[in-house]
Amino acid sequence: PPNLTVPQEKSPLVTREGDTIELQCQVTGKPKPIILWSRADKEVAMPDGSMQMESYDGTLRIVNVSREMSGMYRCQTSQYNGFNVKPREALVQLIVQYPPAVEPAFLEIRQGQDRSVTMSCRVLRAYPIRVLTYEWRLGNKLLRTGQFDSQEYTEYPVKSLSNENYGVYNCSIINEAGAGRCSFLVTGKAYAPEFYYDTYNPVWQNRHRVYSYSLQWTQMNPDAVDRIVAYRLGIRQAGQQRWWEQEIKINGNIQKGELITYNLTELIKPEAYEVRLTPLTKFGEGDSTIRVIKYSGEFHCGFEDGNICLFTQDDTDNFDWTKQSTATRNTKYTPNTGPNADRSGSKEGFYMYIETSRPRLEGEKARLLSPVFSIAPKNPYGPTNTAYCFSFFYHMYGQHIGVLNVYLRLKGQTTIENPLWSSSGNKGQRWNEAHVNIYPITSFQ
């Protein structure tokens, strides 16, 4: 009859992640039985994906051991052909050591001078866990070492930041199997400015060769770092090598969301220009942003960007428009309505949408307002006012379609809105295009 034993030095078997190991059960008997290996402590598959692996010599070889393979393995004799012999079995314990898994792997911290900052590196998993040590470094300079007691993280505080405290901090957490590392980039760099891209806002001049451009931007997280004292403005004609640079001084603190405006003048029609904007603090240069400005008498919008081309939801209506694409649409609620693609035929392209059936009630309004457009100054020798063309694509498909209206709102007459265009009812599963001529006498929406 068969006999099954585990060599004393083979259980528990301690190894490291990534190694190749052999679990052993010694088997005797005549005829010598096949050994079946399986997991003893949990109902999971073996490394090859099956629930049982066969071995003719009692050895189970595992290549590239992972931490999930830790645990108890059962070896047992398979049934003899024709012999009614009870299976023998034995257990082998596998312990897989692995270096600490830590978080955050990388974190950028922006903070102004003379302020404090605390970095924290946390251990998620490690084996063995009992002999964990840590070391903090700034570049190559060793700052602090120590041993973990019962806590799961180590912290390093800087009470008052100065130029020599900025840089890359690394925290290594170490056990017998290796090290895990948290990295922190501590900088006083200002964040990038964010351009207002969407309003085409030229300043018309009564000179036929040149145009001006009203450049507008907000500052991302202005309070995170030292006060921005100036911006470096670089400008170059598209396709040219050389940047012309100047500084725009900033007085006082910039507020979050505050719109900063600077007029670029003497731009040659119809040339395009590249504009680069870099915030300056006592730390030095911040992150730059570049944009291209083009001369054009048009404003185009496709609702692809995050701020829907500076259109806004009116807060006096009953509900809002939503930005969606066919790919993001929830067909559970809207199976028989809405477009099956954007107007170019794309399932990913965006459009502004309202659901007109439940829970909406008849007579409820959703109102979207364009940005404010300024009009060209009057030409004393020409026609009294300029005509503009407003064109858009619309899609009205479904049983409960109401009315789509377009109004012209003139600045200084917020309550007087002139109706321009209207359409109602089901127009079928297709996009239609509308063109409306308007003659505003002042800035308009």
Order of alpha helices (4+ residues) and beta strands (2+ residues): beta-beta-beta-beta-beta-beta-beta-beta-beta-beta-beta-beta-beta-beta-beta-beta-beta-beta-beta-beta-beta-beta-beta-beta-beta-beta-beta-beta-beta-beta-beta-beta-beta
